[in-house]
Amino acid sequence: MFYAALALLQKAGKIPSKHAGAIGLFDTEFVVKGAFPHELSRDFHKAFELRQASDYRVLQSPTREKAEETWARAARFVRAVKDHLRAAEAGKG
């Protein structure tokens, strides 16, 4: 999700320096402006929170179900970004 968002932001001329910056810019540049639904923003935030918890607060590993749910949300996020980028490229020609 992070790298998909980075590709999208780079296309828009926005280069964040950190993960949190990428999430914030995705929200302000694309979600607030209506290019992507708020649901994708929530998925992005949840995945980042899960990553932070797994990397830095290992009290309990995510369940298989949580991992599969996060994977499905990530796949939906990446598909949406790809579709957006393709549509933007098609609009140029």
C-alpha positions as CSV (number, residue, x, y, z in Angstrom):
1,M,0.0,0.0,0.0
2,F,2.8,2.4,0.9
3,Y,4.6,1.9,-2.4
4,A,1.4,2.2,-4.4
5,A,0.7,5.5,-2.5
6,L,4.2,6.7,-3.2
7,A,3.8,6.0,-6.9
8,L,0.6,8.0,-6.9
9,L,2.1,10.9,-4.9
10,Q,5.2,11.0,-7.1
11,K,2.9,11.4,-10.1
12,A,1.3,14.3,-8.4
13,G,4.7,15.9,-7.6
14,K,4.5,15.2,-3.8
15,I,7.4,13.3,-2.2
16,P,6.9,12.4,1.5
17,S,9.8,11.5,3.6
18,K,8.1,9.1,6.0
19,H,5.2,6.6,6.0
20,A,3.0,8.9,8.1
21,G,3.7,11.6,5.6
22,A,2.6,9.4,2.7
23,I,-0.6,8.6,4.5
24,G,-1.3,12.2,5.2
25,L,-0.6,13.4,1.7
26,F,-2.7,10.6,0.3
27,D,-5.6,11.8,2.4
28,T,-5.2,15.5,1.6
29,E,-4.4,15.1,-2.0
30,F,-6.7,12.3,-3.0
31,V,-9.3,11.4,-0.4
32,V,-10.4,14.9,0.6
33,K,-10.5,15.9,-3.0
34,G,-12.8,12.9,-3.8
35,A,-10.4,10.9,-6.1
36,F,-10.5,7.9,-3.7
37,P,-13.2,6.9,-1.1
38,H,-12.6,7.4,2.6
39,E,-12.8,3.6,3.0
40,L,-9.4,3.2,1.3
41,S,-7.9,5.8,3.6
42,R,-9.2,3.9,6.6
43,D,-7.7,0.7,5.2
44,F,-4.3,2.5,4.7
45,H,-4.4,3.8,8.3
46,K,-5.3,0.4,9.7
47,A,-2.6,-1.4,7.8
48,F,0.0,1.2,9.0
49,E,-1.2,0.8,12.6
50,L,-0.9,-3.0,12.3
51,R,2.6,-2.7,10.9
52,Q,3.6,-0.3,13.7
53,A,2.2,-2.6,16.3
54,S,3.9,-5.7,14.7
55,D,7.2,-4.0,14.3
56,Y,7.5,-2.1,17.6
57,R,5.0,-3.4,20.1
58,V,5.2,-7.2,19.7
59,L,2.8,-8.3,22.4
60,Q,0.8,-10.6,20.2
61,S,1.2,-11.6,16.6
62,P,-1.7,-10.8,14.3
63,T,-4.1,-13.6,13.7
64,R,-4.3,-15.4,10.4
65,E,-7.7,-13.9,9.9
66,K,-6.4,-10.3,10.5
67,A,-3.5,-10.9,8.2
68,E,-5.8,-12.2,5.4
69,E,-8.2,-9.2,6.0
70,T,-5.3,-6.8,5.8
71,W,-4.0,-8.5,2.6
72,A,-7.4,-8.2,0.9
73,R,-7.6,-4.5,1.8
74,A,-4.1,-3.9,0.6
75,A,-4.9,-5.6,-2.7
76,R,-8.0,-3.5,-3.1
77,F,-6.0,-0.3,-2.3
78,V,-3.3,-1.2,-4.9
79,R,-5.9,-2.0,-7.6
80,A,-7.6,1.4,-7.0
81,V,-4.3,3.2,-7.3
82,K,-3.4,1.3,-10.5
83,D,-6.8,2.1,-12.0
84,H,-6.5,5.8,-11.1
85,L,-3.0,6.0,-12.6
86,R,-4.2,4.2,-15.8
87,A,-7.2,6.5,-16.1
88,A,-4.9,9.5,-15.7
89,E,-2.6,8.2,-18.4
90,A,-5.5,7.5,-20.7
91,G,-6.8,11.0,-20.2
92,K,-3.5,12.5,-21.4
93,G,-3.6,10.8,-24.8
